[in-house]
Amino acid sequence: MRQLNTSFHDRRLQERMKDPAFRAEYERSRRRIAQIDAIMQRLDELRIGAGLSKAELARRIHKEPATVRRLFSSEVNPTLDTIIALAVELGAELDVVAPKKPTKRGGRPTHQALAGA
């Protein structure tokens, strides 16, 4: 199988990364994607542990089997509603955990900054 030549894309990305605004947005996007991927991988592990096929899980959450297959096999951006439906059906729950160290991300003040205001 022939490998896709991505050299133009790689060079273009490298050039654009020199722009601080582009780099910041790119890195924010990569963090979001990594978090979504981690959640979907964990849900897939729970699905396998429960002995459910993707089609059966889809039926249980009232989604098309192709939709659920796509969620577990490609880079997609599922809705929070779908993620929660999968988690509930698999006996799991989602939890938002604050970072150990307060930071300023996305231009928003930290909780400490808000408390001191």
N, C-alpha and C positions, 0 to 999 in steps of 0.2 A: 504494500500500500504506500502510495506517495505521500510524503509529509508536506503539509501546508507551509509555504514560505511566508513567514511573518516579519521578515526583516524590515520592510517599510513601516509596518505598524510599530515595531520596536523602536526604530529610529525616530519616528514621529512622537511616540510617547516620551522618549528620552528628551527630546527637544522641548516638549510642552511642560515637562516636569521642572524645567528651569524657572517657570512662572510660579511664584509663591502662592498665588490665589488658586491656580489650577492644581498645584501639588496638594494644598490643604483639602480641597474638595475631593480630589482623587483618593486621598488617604481616608477621609471620612466615609466615602462610598465603599472602599475596600473593607473597612471595619464593619459596616452594616452588612455587607454581603457575607463576611466571615461569620457573623453572629447568626444570620439566617441559616447558613449552611450547617453550623453546629447544631442548631435546634432541629433541623430536618434530619440530620444524621442520627441524633439521639432518638427522635421519634421513630425512625426506621429501625433502630436497634430494638426499641420497645415492641414494634410491630412484629419483628421476627421472633422475639422472645415470647410473644403471645401466640405465636403459631398462626398468624393471620396473613392471608395473601393480600396484595394491594387491592385486588378487586373486592374482596370481602370487606376490607376496611372502608373502601369507597362506598359500598352499599350501606354500611352502618352509619356513615355520616352524610348520606344522601348526595353523593357526588358521583360523577361519571368515573368509571375505572381508569380511563385514559388520563383524566385530570390528576388523579392520585399517583398514577405511574409517573407522570411528568414531574410532579412535586418531589418524588424521591430519586429521580434519575437525571435531572438537568438543573441548570442554574435558572431558577424562577424566583419570583417575588410573591410568595403566597400572602393572602390577606391574613390579618390577625385572627379573624373569625374562623378561617379554615385551620390555622395552626391550633387554636384552642379546641376546635371540634375534634381534631386528631388526638390531641393530648387527653381530653376527657374520655374519649372512647378507649384509649390505651391505659386509662387509670393513672394518668400523670397530671401535673399542673404546672403552669408557667409561673415564674417568679422573677421580678425585676430586682436586681441586686445593684446597689450603689457601689461605685468604685471604692477601694480601700482608702485611697488618697483623694481628697476633693480636688477636682480639676475644673478648668474652664474649657468647655467644648462647645463648638458651634455658636460661640458668641453669647452663650447664656451664663449668668452668674452662678457660682456654686451655692449650695445650701448655706454654707457658712457666711458667704457674702450677703445673702438675703437676710439671714438672722441678725447680722450686725448692722443692717441698714435702718 
